[in-house]
Amino acid sequence: MPRDRFFDLNLFIRPYDPDSIDPQATDFRKVYQKVKPWSNIIKSASNRLYFPGSFVAVDEGMIRFTGRSGDTVKMPKKPIKEGFKIWAIAEGGYFLNWLWHSPQHILTSSQLRLQFQATSADN
């Protein structure tokens, strides 16, 4: 496929519904609203297919991204130095649930727990 044709198609094909994006949303950033439907599908599938044991961990993870965004985090001492940060409930490297981190909305541990409970109830 020629390069120009690819970019023309890329303008009109979106993996999300542009009408469902709420630009005034303060609790869920616009950039994450675009991936929320896909994220929810993957979360529900992972919870259906994997049954965790007694010990799970809350950990941070990074998704590499070097473009322009106000939601990227720079962590120079980590293997992935720049990208989107997520908080994940995981066991043995398998993510059971995750939350998107926004540098503008820093969560305390109790707020993080409440957010995980709310997203677990949604799935």
MOPAC internal coordinates of N, CA, C and O (Angstrom, degrees):
PM7 1SCF
backbone

  N    0.0000 0     0.00 0     0.00 0    0    0    0
  C    1.4450 1     0.00 0     0.00 0    1    0    0
  C    1.5260 1   107.75 1     0.00 0    2    1    0
  O    1.2310 1   120.13 1   -48.15 1    3    2    1
  N    1.2975 1   117.37 1   131.85 1    3    2    1
  C    1.4696 1   119.63 1   177.94 1    5    3    2
  C    1.5319 1   111.26 1   -64.12 1    6    5    3
  O    1.2310 1   121.16 1   -27.85 1    7    6    5
  N    1.3034 1   115.38 1   152.15 1    7    6    5
  C    1.4603 1   122.41 1  -177.69 1    9    7    6
  C    1.5241 1   111.75 1   -57.95 1   10    9    7
  O    1.2310 1   120.09 1   132.56 1   11   10    9
  N    1.3304 1   117.44 1   -47.44 1   11   10    9
  C    1.4642 1   120.66 1  -177.75 1   13   11   10
  C    1.5267 1   111.57 1   -64.00 1   14   13   11
  O    1.2310 1   120.30 1   142.87 1   15   14   13
  N    1.3278 1   117.04 1   -37.13 1   15   14   13
  C    1.4612 1   120.66 1   178.12 1   17   15   14
  C    1.5371 1   110.02 1   -64.63 1   18   17   15
  O    1.2310 1   120.76 1   138.51 1   19   18   17
  N    1.3250 1   116.15 1   -41.49 1   19   18   17
  C    1.4620 1   120.42 1   177.93 1   21   19   18
  C    1.5257 1   110.66 1   -58.97 1   22   21   19
  O    1.2310 1   120.28 1   133.15 1   23   22   21
  N    1.3264 1   117.07 1   -46.85 1   23   22   21
  C    1.4632 1   119.73 1  -179.31 1   25   23   22
  C    1.5223 1   111.83 1   -67.79 1   26   25   23
  O    1.2310 1   119.67 1   146.68 1   27   26   25
  N    1.3311 1   118.24 1   -33.32 1   27   26   25
  C    1.4638 1   120.64 1   175.16 1   29   27   26
  C    1.5296 1   110.77 1   -63.88 1   30   29   27
  O    1.2310 1   120.50 1   135.33 1   31   30   29
  N    1.3284 1   116.64 1   -44.67 1   31   30   29
  C    1.4636 1   119.97 1   178.09 1   33   31   30
  C    1.5228 1   111.50 1   -66.61 1   34   33   31
  O    1.2310 1   120.71 1   142.28 1   35   34   33
  N    1.3020 1   116.25 1   -37.72 1   35   34   33
  C    1.4562 1   121.14 1  -178.91 1   37   35   34
  C    1.5304 1   112.05 1   -62.84 1   38   37   35
  O    1.2310 1   120.05 1   154.34 1   39   38   37
  N    1.3201 1   117.52 1   -25.66 1   39   38   37
  C    1.4657 1   120.77 1   177.58 1   41   39   38
  C    1.5233 1   112.20 1   -67.37 1   42   41   39
  O    1.2310 1   120.23 1   150.59 1   43   42   41
  N    1.3381 1   117.17 1   -29.41 1   43   42   41
  C    1.4587 1   120.66 1  -171.20 1   45   43   42
  C    1.5242 1   114.53 1  -109.86 1   46   45   43
  O    1.2310 1   119.59 1   167.01 1   47   46   45
  N    1.3159 1   118.39 1   -12.99 1   47   46   45
  C    1.4610 1   120.92 1  -179.95 1   49   47   46
  C    1.5221 1   108.65 1  -102.64 1   50   49   47
  O    1.2310 1   121.15 1   -58.37 1   51   50   49
  N    1.3323 1   115.41 1   121.63 1   51   50   49
  C    1.4602 1   120.60 1   179.48 1   53   51   50
  C    1.5221 1   108.99 1  -131.12 1   54   53   51
  O    1.2310 1   119.94 1   -40.59 1   55   54   53
  N    1.3251 1   117.72 1   139.41 1   55   54   53
  C    1.4668 1   119.97 1   178.36 1   57   55   54
  C    1.5298 1   112.70 1   -83.83 1   58   57   55
  O    1.2310 1   119.94 1  -163.80 1   59   58   57
  N    1.3237 1   117.72 1    16.20 1   59   58   57
  C    1.4569 1   121.87 1   179.88 1   61   59   58
  C    1.5181 1   108.08 1  -143.91 1   62   61   59
  O    1.2310 1   120.70 1   -15.81 1   63   62   61
  N    1.3175 1   116.26 1   164.19 1   63   62   61
  C    1.4551 1   121.90 1   178.26 1   65   63   62
  C    1.5278 1   108.68 1   -89.05 1   66   65   63
  O    1.2310 1   119.58 1   -68.23 1   67   66   65
  N    1.3421 1   118.40 1   111.77 1   67   66   65
  C    1.4689 1   119.44 1  -177.42 1   69   67   66
  C    1.5299 1   113.33 1   -62.79 1   70   69   67
  O    1.2310 1   120.03 1   155.96 1   71   70   69
  N    1.3396 1   117.54 1   -24.04 1   71   70   69
  C    1.4606 1   120.01 1   179.94 1   73   71   70
  C    1.5267 1   112.34 1   -75.02 1   74   73   71
  O    1.2310 1   120.11 1   162.72 1   75   74   73
  N    1.3346 1   117.39 1   -17.28 1   75   74   73
  C    1.4641 1   119.77 1  -178.40 1   77   75   74
  C    1.5255 1   112.64 1   -86.46 1   78   77   75
  O    1.2310 1   119.62 1   175.34 1   79   78   77
  N    1.3236 1   118.32 1    -4.66 1   79   78   77
  C    1.4606 1   121.95 1  -179.49 1   81   79   78
  C    1.5269 1   109.32 1   -78.90 1   82   81   79
  O    1.2310 1   120.78 1   -53.60 1   83   82   81
  N    1.3256 1   116.12 1   126.40 1   83   82   81
  C    1.4621 1   121.78 1   179.01 1   85   83   82
  C    1.5263 1   108.89 1  -103.70 1   86   85   83
  O    1.2310 1   119.62 1   -76.02 1   87   86   85
  N    1.3422 1   118.34 1   103.98 1   87   86   85
  C    1.4686 1   119.53 1  -177.09 1   89   87   86
  C    1.5292 1   113.59 1   -67.14 1   90   89   87
  O    1.2310 1   119.81 1   160.30 1   91   90   89
  N    1.3309 1   117.97 1   -19.70 1   91   90   89
  C    1.4605 1   120.53 1   179.62 1   93   91   90
  C    1.5259 1   112.65 1   -90.84 1   94   93   91
  O    1.2310 1   119.56 1  -179.20 1   95   94   93
  N    1.3109 1   118.44 1     0.80 1   95   94   93
  C    1.4682 1   120.56 1  -178.33 1   97   95   94
  C    1.5191 1   110.04 1   -64.46 1   98   97   95
  O    1.2310 1   121.08 1   -49.40 1   99   98   97
  N    1.3173 1   115.53 1   130.60 1   99   98   97
  C    1.4639 1   119.81 1   178.93 1  101   99   98
  C    1.5209 1   111.54 1  -104.63 1  102  101   99
  O    1.2310 1   120.31 1   157.63 1  103  102  101
  N    1.3383 1   117.01 1   -22.37 1  103  102  101
  C    1.4572 1   119.22 1  -177.27 1  105  103  102
  C    1.5202 1   112.68 1   -86.16 1  106  105  103
  O    1.2310 1   119.59 1   158.42 1  107  106  105
  N    1.3122 1   118.39 1   -21.58 1  107  106  105
  C    1.4634 1   121.16 1  -177.77 1  109  107  106
  C    1.5172 1   107.96 1  -139.09 1  110  109  107
  O    1.2310 1   120.53 1   -68.67 1  111  110  109
  N    1.3225 1   116.60 1   111.33 1  111  110  109
  C    1.4526 1   122.23 1  -173.23 1  113  111  110
  C    1.5234 1   111.85 1   -59.93 1  114  113  111
  O    1.2310 1   121.00 1   -28.69 1  115  114  113
  N    1.3238 1   115.70 1   151.31 1  115  114  113
  C    1.4608 1   122.33 1  -177.54 1  117  115  114
  C    1.5258 1   112.12 1   -57.54 1  118  117  115
  O    1.2310 1   120.30 1   139.32 1  119  118  117
  N    1.3241 1   117.04 1   -40.68 1  119  118  117
  C    1.4633 1   119.89 1  -178.23 1  121  119  118
  C    1.5275 1   110.90 1   -63.82 1  122  121  119
  O    1.2310 1   119.61 1   146.69 1  123  122  121
  N    1.3255 1   118.34 1   -33.31 1  123  122  121
  C    1.4537 1   121.03 1  -179.40 1  125  123  122
  C    1.5242 1   111.96 1   -84.03 1  126  125  123
  O    1.2310 1   119.68 1   156.82 1  127  126  125
  N    1.3249 1   118.21 1   -23.18 1  127  126  125
  C    1.4577 1   120.62 1   176.24 1  129  127  126
  C    1.5239 1   110.70 1   -62.22 1  130  129  127
  O    1.2310 1   120.48 1   150.37 1  131  130  129
  N    1.3200 1   116.69 1   -29.63 1  131  130  129
  C    1.4646 1   120.65 1  -178.80 1  133  131  130
  C    1.5212 1   112.12 1   -68.80 1  134  133  131
  O    1.2310 1   119.63 1   148.52 1  135  134  133
  N    1.3183 1   118.31 1   -31.48 1  135  134  133
  C    1.4647 1   121.10 1  -177.83 1  137  135  134
  C    1.5297 1   112.75 1  -102.03 1  138  137  135
  O    1.2310 1   119.95 1   177.29 1  139  138  137
  N    1.3269 1   117.69 1    -2.71 1  139  138  137
  C    1.4626 1   120.53 1  -176.42 1  141  139  138
  C    1.5329 1   113.29 1   -59.13 1  142  141  139
  O    1.2310 1   118.19 1   135.58 1  143  142  141
  N    1.3447 1   121.05 1   -44.42 1  143  142  141
  C    1.4703 1   118.96 1   179.15 1  145  143  142
  C    1.5306 1   112.91 1   -60.21 1  146  145  143
  O    1.2310 1   120.00 1   136.52 1  147  146  145
  N    1.3240 1   117.61 1   -43.48 1  147  146  145
  C    1.4662 1   121.06 1   178.15 1  149  147  146
  C    1.5213 1   110.15 1   -65.88 1  150  149  147
  O    1.2310 1   120.71 1   138.88 1  151  150  149
  N    1.3102 1   116.25 1   -41.12 1  151  150  149
  C    1.4573 1   121.06 1  -179.54 1  153  151  150
  C    1.5259 1   110.78 1   -61.82 1  154  153  151
  O    1.2310 1   120.21 1   137.71 1  155  154  153
  N    1.3292 1   117.20 1   -42.29 1  155  154  153
  C    1.4637 1   120.95 1   179.93 1  157  155  154
  C    1.5258 1   111.77 1   -65.67 1  158  157  155
  O    1.2310 1   120.10 1   142.82 1  159  158  157
  N    1.3267 1   117.42 1   -37.18 1  159  158  157
  C    1.4711 1   120.92 1   177.80 1  161  159  158
  C    1.5250 1   110.09 1   -63.69 1  162  161  159
  O    1.2310 1   120.61 1   134.81 1  163  162  161
  N    1.3231 1   116.44 1   -45.19 1  163  162  161
  C    1.4636 1   120.32 1  -179.54 1  165  163  162
  C    1.5291 1   110.59 1   -66.37 1  166  165  163
  O    1.2310 1   120.18 1   139.96 1  167  166  165
  N    1.3397 1   117.26 1   -40.04 1  167  166  165
  C    1.4686 1   120.37 1   178.38 1  169  167  166
  C    1.5257 1   111.35 1   -61.72 1  170  169  167
  O    1.2310 1   120.41 1   133.21 1  171  170  169
  N    1.3312 1   116.82 1   -46.79 1  171  170  169
  C    1.4666 1   118.82 1  -177.93 1  173  171  170
  C    1.5242 1   110.96 1   -65.62 1  174  173  171
  O    1.2310 1   119.93 1   142.63 1  175  174  173
  N    1.3317 1   117.73 1   -37.37 1  175  174  173
  C    1.4682 1   120.15 1   177.42 1  177  175  174
  C    1.5233 1   110.92 1   -66.17 1  178  177  175
  O    1.2310 1   120.17 1   138.58 1  179  178  177
  N    1.3189 1   117.29 1   -41.42 1  179  178  177
  C    1.4666 1   119.40 1  -179.15 1  181  179  178
  C    1.5227 1   111.13 1   -66.94 1  182  181  179
  O    1.2310 1   119.90 1   146.82 1  183  182  181
  N    1.3135 1   117.79 1   -33.18 1  183  182  181
  C    1.4620 1   120.22 1   178.70 1  185  183  182
  C    1.5285 1   112.26 1   -76.67 1  186  185  183
  O    1.2310 1   120.17 1   152.78 1  187  186  185
  N    1.3345 1   117.27 1   -27.22 1  187  186  185
  C    1.4617 1   120.34 1   176.23 1  189  187  186
  C    1.5287 1   111.91 1   -75.10 1  190  189  187
  O    1.2310 1   120.64 1   145.69 1  191  190  189
  N    1.3276 1   116.39 1   -34.31 1  191  190  189
  C    1.4618 1   120.65 1  -171.36 1  193  191  190
  C    1.5240 1   114.57 1   -94.33 1  194  193  191
  O    1.2310 1   119.79 1   165.91 1  195  194  193
  N    1.3101 1   118.00 1   -14.09 1  195  194  193
  C    1.4623 1   120.21 1  -175.14 1  197  195  194
  C    1.5168 1   109.53 1  -132.41 1  198  197  195
  O    1.2310 1   120.58 1   -48.99 1  199  198  197
  N    1.3136 1   116.50 1   131.01 1  199  198  197
  C    1.4576 1   121.62 1   178.52 1  201  199  198
  C    1.5245 1   108.38 1  -111.96 1  202  201  199
  O    1.2310 1   120.16 1   -67.93 1  203  202  201
  N    1.3301 1   117.30 1   112.07 1  203  202  201
  C    1.4688 1   119.74 1  -175.04 1  205  203  202
  C    1.5244 1   111.97 1   -72.42 1  206  205  203
  O    1.2310 1   121.91 1   -19.43 1  207  206  205
  N    1.3101 1   113.95 1   160.57 1  207  206  205
  C    1.4577 1   121.08 1   175.94 1  209  207  206
  C    1.5198 1   110.61 1   -84.36 1  210  209  207
  O    1.2310 1   120.72 1    24.10 1  211  210  209
  N    1.3084 1   116.23 1  -155.90 1  211  210  209
  C    1.4643 1   121.86 1  -176.64 1  213  211  210
  C    1.5164 1   113.27 1   -79.26 1  214  213  211
  O    1.2310 1   120.44 1   154.14 1  215  214  213
  N    1.3237 1   116.77 1   -25.86 1  215  214  213
  C    1.4568 1   120.24 1  -173.39 1  217  215  214
  C    1.5244 1   110.77 1  -113.54 1  218  217  215
  O    1.2310 1   120.99 1   -66.35 1  219  218  217
  N    1.3272 1   115.71 1   113.65 1  219  218  217
  C    1.4633 1   121.46 1   174.34 1  221  219  218
  C    1.5224 1   107.78 1  -122.25 1  222  221  219
  O    1.2310 1   120.84 1   -18.22 1  223  222  221
  N    1.3006 1   116.00 1   161.78 1  223  222  221
  C    1.4648 1   120.58 1  -178.13 1  225  223  222
  C    1.5177 1   110.14 1  -125.98 1  226  225  223
  O    1.2310 1   121.09 1   -31.67 1  227  226  225
  N    1.3182 1   115.51 1   148.33 1  227  226  225
  C    1.4621 1   121.57 1   169.84 1  229  227  226
  C    1.5169 1   105.97 1  -100.24 1  230  229  227
  O    1.2310 1   120.76 1   -56.84 1  231  230  229
  N    1.3141 1   116.15 1   123.16 1  231  230  229
  C    1.4552 1   120.60 1  -175.48 1  233  231  230
  C    1.5197 1   109.04 1  -140.24 1  234  233  231
  O    1.2310 1   121.32 1   -15.36 1  235  234  233
  N    1.3106 1   115.08 1   164.64 1  235  234  233
  C    1.4564 1   119.93 1   176.17 1  237  235  234
  C    1.5208 1   108.69 1   -99.75 1  238  237  235
  O    1.2310 1   121.21 1   -29.14 1  239  238  237
  N    1.3136 1   115.28 1   150.86 1  239  238  237
  C    1.4575 1   120.92 1   176.38 1  241  239  238
  C    1.5116 1   109.24 1  -138.81 1  242  241  239
  O    1.2310 1   120.82 1   -19.59 1  243  242  241
  N    1.3068 1   116.03 1   160.41 1  243  242  241
  C    1.4646 1   120.71 1   179.93 1  245  243  242
  C    1.5205 1   109.29 1  -124.48 1  246  245  243
  O    1.2310 1   120.87 1   -40.44 1  247  246  245
  N    1.3130 1   115.94 1   139.56 1  247  246  245
  C    1.4572 1   123.16 1   172.64 1  249  247  246
  C    1.5169 1   105.69 1  -111.65 1  250  249  247
  O    1.2310 1   120.76 1   -62.72 1  251  250  249
  N    1.3128 1   116.16 1   117.28 1  251  250  249
  C    1.4680 1   120.97 1  -173.96 1  253  251  250
  C    1.5358 1   110.92 1   -59.81 1  254  253  251
  O    1.2310 1   121.32 1   -50.56 1  255  254  253
  N    1.3320 1   115.08 1   129.44 1  255  254  253
  C    1.4631 1   122.56 1   175.02 1  257  255  254
  C    1.5169 1   107.39 1  -155.63 1  258  257  255
  O    1.2310 1   120.32 1   -54.51 1  259  258  257
  N    1.3168 1   117.00 1   125.49 1  259  258  257
  C    1.4651 1   120.24 1  -178.42 1  261  259  258
  C    1.5195 1   112.24 1  -116.79 1  262  261  259
  O    1.2310 1   120.17 1  -169.68 1  263  262  261
  N    1.3244 1   117.29 1    10.32 1  263  262  261
  C    1.4602 1   120.03 1   178.50 1  265  263  262
  C    1.5178 1   111.38 1   -81.28 1  266  265  263
  O    1.2310 1   121.29 1    15.05 1  267  266  265
  N    1.3106 1   115.13 1  -164.95 1  267  266  265
  C    1.4665 1   120.68 1   179.91 1  269  267  266
  C    1.5174 1   110.33 1   -93.92 1  270  269  267
  O    1.2310 1   120.95 1   -54.88 1  271  270  269
  N    1.3046 1   115.79 1   125.12 1  271  270  269
  C    1.4549 1   121.73 1   175.44 1  273  271  270
  C    1.5209 1   108.27 1  -165.90 1  274  273  271
  O    1.2310 1   120.95 1   -36.31 1  275  274  273
  N    1.3089 1   115.79 1   143.69 1  275  274  273
  C    1.4551 1   120.34 1   176.68 1  277  275  274
  C    1.5151 1   112.49 1   -76.71 1  278  277  275
  O    1.2310 1   120.21 1   172.25 1  279  278  277
  N    1.3229 1   117.20 1    -7.75 1  279  278  277
  C    1.4549 1   121.26 1  -176.65 1  281  279  278
  C    1.5232 1   113.91 1  -101.92 1  282  281  279
  O    1.2310 1   120.01 1  -177.42 1  283  282  281
  N    1.3236 1   117.59 1     2.58 1  283  282  281
  C    1.4615 1   118.62 1   177.29 1  285  283  282
  C    1.5214 1   109.76 1   -78.69 1  286  285  283
  O    1.2310 1   121.54 1   -28.18 1  287  286  285
  N    1.3128 1   114.65 1   151.82 1  287  286  285
  C    1.4557 1   122.41 1  -179.52 1  289  287  286
  C    1.5179 1   107.69 1  -120.92 1  290  289  287
  O    1.2310 1   120.50 1   -42.51 1  291  290  289
  N    1.3327 1   116.65 1   137.49 1  291  290  289
  C    1.4621 1   121.12 1   176.28 1  293  291  290
  C    1.5205 1   108.60 1  -105.56 1  294  293  291
  O    1.2310 1   121.37 1   -55.24 1  295  294  293
  N    1.3317 1   114.99 1   124.76 1  295  294  293
  C    1.4642 1   121.70 1   178.25 1  297  295  294
  C    1.5267 1   107.03 1  -132.64 1  298  297  295
  O    1.2310 1   119.88 1   -91.37 1  299  298  297
  N    1.3335 1   117.82 1    88.63 1  299  298  297
  C    1.4663 1   121.08 1  -170.39 1  301  299  298
  C    1.5231 1   115.38 1   -64.00 1  302  301  299
  O    1.2310 1   119.34 1   159.02 1  303  302  301
  N    1.3148 1   118.86 1   -20.98 1  303  302  301
  C    1.4677 1   120.22 1  -177.70 1  305  303  302
  C    1.5308 1   113.03 1   -94.09 1  306  305  303
  O    1.2310 1   119.86 1  -176.13 1  307  306  305
  N    1.3197 1   117.88 1     3.87 1  307  306  305
  C    1.4626 1   122.26 1  -179.61 1  309  307  306
  C    1.5296 1   110.23 1   -98.77 1  310  309  307
  O    1.2310 1   119.63 1   -19.74 1  311  310  309
  N    1.3416 1   118.32 1   160.26 1  311  310  309
  C    1.4701 1   120.46 1   177.53 1  313  311  310
  C    1.5298 1   113.01 1   -60.25 1  314  313  311
  O    1.2310 1   120.21 1   138.90 1  315  314  313
  N    1.3359 1   117.21 1   -41.10 1  315  314  313
  C    1.4662 1   121.28 1   172.61 1  317  315  314
  C    1.5205 1   105.64 1   -98.91 1  318  317  315
  O    1.2310 1   120.60 1   -71.35 1  319  318  317
  N    1.3038 1   116.47 1   108.65 1  319  318  317
  C    1.4680 1   121.46 1  -169.79 1  321  319  318
  C    1.5248 1   113.82 1   -79.41 1  322  321  319
  O    1.2310 1   120.19 1   152.89 1  323  322  321
  N    1.3331 1   117.24 1   -27.11 1  323  322  321
  C    1.4610 1   120.20 1  -177.22 1  325  323  322
  C    1.5165 1   109.08 1  -145.86 1  326  325  323
  O    1.2310 1   120.83 1   -42.32 1  327  326  325
  N    1.3359 1   116.02 1   137.68 1  327  326  325
  C    1.4539 1   119.69 1   178.40 1  329  327  326
  C    1.5127 1   111.45 1   164.87 1  330  329  327
  O    1.2310 1   121.54 1    14.40 1  331  330  329
  N    1.3262 1   114.65 1  -165.60 1  331  330  329
  C    1.4535 1   121.59 1   177.33 1  333  331  330
  C    1.5257 1   108.38 1   -87.56 1  334  333  331
  O    1.2310 1   121.01 1   -45.27 1  335  334  333
  N    1.3138 1   115.67 1   134.73 1  335  334  333
  C    1.4618 1   121.02 1  -178.40 1  337  335  334
  C    1.5207 1   108.86 1   -99.55 1  338  337  335
  O    1.2310 1   120.94 1   -40.33 1  339  338  337
  N    1.3178 1   115.80 1   139.67 1  339  338  337
  C    1.4608 1   120.81 1   175.21 1  341  339  338
  C    1.5198 1   108.76 1  -128.36 1  342  341  339
  O    1.2310 1   121.26 1   -27.45 1  343  342  341
  N    1.3200 1   115.20 1   152.55 1  343  342  341
  C    1.4568 1   122.30 1   171.24 1  345  343  342
  C    1.5169 1   105.61 1  -104.81 1  346  345  343
  O    1.2310 1   120.34 1   -50.43 1  347  346  345
  N    1.3255 1   116.96 1   129.57 1  347  346  345
  C    1.4613 1   120.47 1  -173.72 1  349  347  346
  C    1.5204 1   111.47 1  -129.13 1  350  349  347
  O    1.2310 1   121.48 1   -36.30 1  351  350  349
  N    1.3300 1   114.77 1   143.70 1  351  350  349
  C    1.4577 1   121.52 1   166.42 1  353  351  350
  C    1.5181 1   104.58 1   -96.25 1  354  353  351
  O    1.2310 1   120.88 1   -60.27 1  355  354  353
  N    1.3299 1   115.93 1   119.73 1  355  354  353
  C    1.4619 1   119.83 1  -172.66 1  357  355  354
  C    1.5215 1   111.15 1  -137.90 1  358  357  355
  O    1.2310 1   121.97 1   -21.34 1  359  358  357
  N    1.3244 1   113.84 1   158.66 1  359  358  357
  C    1.4564 1   121.05 1   173.00 1  361  359  358
  C    1.5236 1   107.58 1  -143.44 1  362  361  359
  O    1.2310 1   120.60 1   -58.88 1  363  362  361
  N    1.3105 1   116.45 1   121.12 1  363  362  361
  C    1.4622 1   120.98 1   177.64 1  365  363  362
  C    1.5182 1   113.67 1    59.84 1  366  365  363
  O    1.2310 1   120.08 1  -145.71 1  367  366  365
  N    1.3278 1   117.45 1    34.29 1  367  366  365
  C    1.4577 1   121.17 1   179.61 1  369  367  366
  C    1.5201 1   114.26 1    83.59 1  370  369  367
  O    1.2310 1   119.68 1  -177.66 1  371  370  369
  N    1.3240 1   118.22 1     2.34 1  371  370  369
  C    1.4635 1   122.77 1  -179.66 1  373  371  370
  C    1.5200 1   108.81 1  -103.85 1  374  373  371
  O    1.2310 1   119.97 1   -58.61 1  375  374  373
  N    1.3322 1   117.67 1   121.39 1  375  374  373
  C    1.4643 1   121.80 1  -179.27 1  377  375  374
  C    1.5244 1   109.75 1   -81.24 1  378  377  375
  O    1.2310 1   120.87 1   -54.31 1  379  378  377
  N    1.3174 1   115.93 1   125.69 1  379  378  377
  C    1.4570 1   121.84 1   177.70 1  381  379  378
  C    1.5228 1   111.69 1   -95.77 1  382  381  379
  O    1.2310 1   120.80 1   145.28 1  383  382  381
  N    1.3171 1   116.07 1   -34.72 1  383  382  381
  C    1.4638 1   121.95 1   179.96 1  385  383  382
  C    1.5184 1   107.33 1  -156.45 1  386  385  383
  O    1.2310 1   120.12 1   -25.88 1  387  386  385
  N    1.3234 1   117.37 1   154.12 1  387  386  385
  C    1.4537 1   120.22 1   178.47 1  389  387  386
  C    1.5154 1   110.52 1  -152.34 1  390  389  387
  O    1.2310 1   121.82 1   -23.62 1  391  390  389
  N    1.3301 1   114.12 1   156.38 1  391  390  389
  C    1.4653 1   123.34 1   176.72 1  393  391  390
  C    1.5157 1   108.09 1  -125.96 1  394  393  391
  O    1.2310 1   120.82 1   -36.07 1  395  394  393
  N    1.2989 1   116.05 1   143.93 1  395  394  393
  C    1.4654 1   121.02 1   177.46 1  397  395  394
  C    1.5158 1   108.57 1   -82.88 1  398  397  395
  O    1.2310 1   120.55 1   -46.90 1  399  398  397
  N    1.3095 1   116.56 1   133.10 1  399  398  397
  C    1.4630 1   122.65 1  -179.43 1  401  399  398
  C    1.5245 1   109.25 1   -91.17 1  402  401  399
  O    1.2310 1   121.06 1   -43.45 1  403  402  401
  N    1.3172 1   115.58 1   136.55 1  403  402  401
  C    1.4588 1   120.82 1   175.00 1  405  403  402
  C    1.5223 1   108.24 1  -122.12 1  406  405  403
  O    1.2310 1   119.78 1   -55.28 1  407  406  405
  N    1.3363 1   118.03 1   124.72 1  407  406  405
  C    1.4707 1   119.87 1  -179.63 1  409  407  406
  C    1.5279 1   113.02 1   -59.62 1  410  409  407
  O    1.2310 1   120.15 1   155.26 1  411  410  409
  N    1.3320 1   117.33 1   -24.74 1  411  410  409
  C    1.4600 1   120.30 1  -179.16 1  413  411  410
  C    1.5299 1   111.96 1   -78.63 1  414  413  411
  O    1.2310 1   119.79 1   159.98 1  415  414  413
  N    1.3337 1   118.00 1   -20.02 1  415  414  413
  C    1.4595 1   121.94 1  -178.08 1  417  415  414
  C    1.5270 1   109.10 1  -124.35 1  418  417  415
  O    1.2310 1   120.40 1   -96.16 1  419  418  417
  N    1.3169 1   116.84 1    83.84 1  419  418  417
  C    1.4562 1   121.62 1   179.06 1  421  419  418
  C    1.5286 1   108.41 1   -77.25 1  422  421  419
  O    1.2310 1   120.29 1   -50.42 1  423  422  421
  N    1.3319 1   117.05 1   129.58 1  423  422  421
  C    1.4580 1   122.21 1  -177.78 1  425  423  422
  C    1.5262 1   110.90 1  -102.84 1  426  425  423
  O    1.2310 1   121.04 1   -39.11 1  427  426  425
  N    1.3365 1   115.62 1   140.89 1  427  426  425
  C    1.4592 1   119.93 1   171.24 1  429  427  426
  C    1.5316 1   108.08 1   -79.69 1  430  429  427
  O    1.2310 1   120.09 1    -7.64 1  431  430  429
  N    1.3101 1   117.44 1   172.36 1  431  430  429
  C    1.4677 1   119.99 1  -178.49 1  433  431  430
  C    1.5268 1   111.69 1   -63.65 1  434  433  431
  O    1.2310 1   119.78 1   142.88 1  435  434  433
  N    1.3293 1   118.03 1   -37.12 1  435  434  433
  C    1.4668 1   119.73 1   179.12 1  437  435  434
  C    1.5277 1   111.03 1   -70.58 1  438  437  435
  O    1.2310 1   119.82 1   142.58 1  439  438  437
  N    1.3368 1   117.95 1   -37.42 1  439  438  437
  C    1.4603 1   120.34 1   176.00 1  441  439  438
  C    1.5229 1   110.78 1   -66.07 1  442  441  439
  O    1.2310 1   120.33 1   141.68 1  443  442  441
  N    1.3240 1   116.98 1   -38.32 1  443  442  441
  C    1.4575 1   121.70 1   177.94 1  445  443  442
  C    1.5296 1   110.13 1   -62.59 1  446  445  443
  O    1.2310 1   120.34 1   137.85 1  447  446  445
  N    1.3282 1   116.96 1   -42.15 1  447  446  445
  C    1.4622 1   121.46 1   178.23 1  449  447  446
  C    1.5283 1   110.51 1   -61.92 1  450  449  447
  O    1.2310 1   120.11 1   136.28 1  451  450  449
  N    1.3274 1   117.39 1   -43.72 1  451  450  449
  C    1.4629 1   120.82 1   179.18 1  453  451  450
  C    1.5275 1   111.49 1   -64.89 1  454  453  451
  O    1.2310 1   120.32 1   140.90 1  455  454  453
  N    1.3282 1   117.00 1   -39.10 1  455  454  453
  C    1.4639 1   120.77 1   178.16 1  457  455  454
  C    1.5242 1   110.69 1   -63.49 1  458  457  455
  O    1.2310 1   120.13 1   137.42 1  459  458  457
  N    1.3329 1   117.36 1   -42.58 1  459  458  457
  C    1.4654 1   120.77 1   178.66 1  461  459  458
  C    1.5248 1   110.70 1   -64.16 1  462  461  459
  O    1.2310 1   120.23 1   140.27 1  463  462  461
  N    1.3326 1   117.16 1   -39.73 1  463  462  461
  C    1.4593 1   119.97 1   178.61 1  465  463  462
  C    1.5224 1   110.67 1   -64.47 1  466  465  463
  O    1.2310 1   120.33 1   140.49 1  467  466  465
  N    1.3304 1   116.98 1   -39.51 1  467  466  465
  C    1.4635 1   120.69 1   179.90 1  469  467  466
  C    1.5246 1   111.17 1   -67.03 1  470  469  467
  O    1.2310 1   119.87 1   137.21 1  471  470  469
  N    1.3355 1   117.85 1   -42.79 1  471  470  469
  C    1.4657 1   119.44 1  -179.29 1  473  471  470
  C    1.5178 1   111.40 1   -72.49 1  474  473  471
  O    1.2310 1   119.78 1   150.37 1  475  474  473
  N    1.3298 1   118.02 1   -29.63 1  475  474  473
  C    1.4655 1   120.08 1   176.68 1  477  475  474
  C    1.5199 1   110.42 1   -68.40 1  478  477  475
  O    1.2310 1   120.25 1   145.55 1  479  478  477
  N    1.3227 1   117.12 1   -34.45 1  479  478  477
  C    1.4593 1   120.91 1   178.16 1  481  479  478
  C    1.5249 1   111.19 1   -70.31 1  482  481  479
  O    1.2310 1   119.89 1   149.51 1  483  482  481
  N    1.3425 1   117.81 1   -30.49 1  483  482  481
  C    1.4620 1   121.45 1   179.43 1  485  483  482
  C    1.5174 1   111.93 1   -68.93 1  486  485  483
  O    1.2310 1   120.03 1   147.52 1  487  486  485
  N    1.3291 1   117.55 1   -32.48 1  487  486  485
  C    1.4759 1   121.16 1  -175.97 1  489  487  486
  C    1.4661 1   111.07 1   -88.24 1  490  489  487
  O    1.2310 1   120.10 1   180.00 1  491  490  489

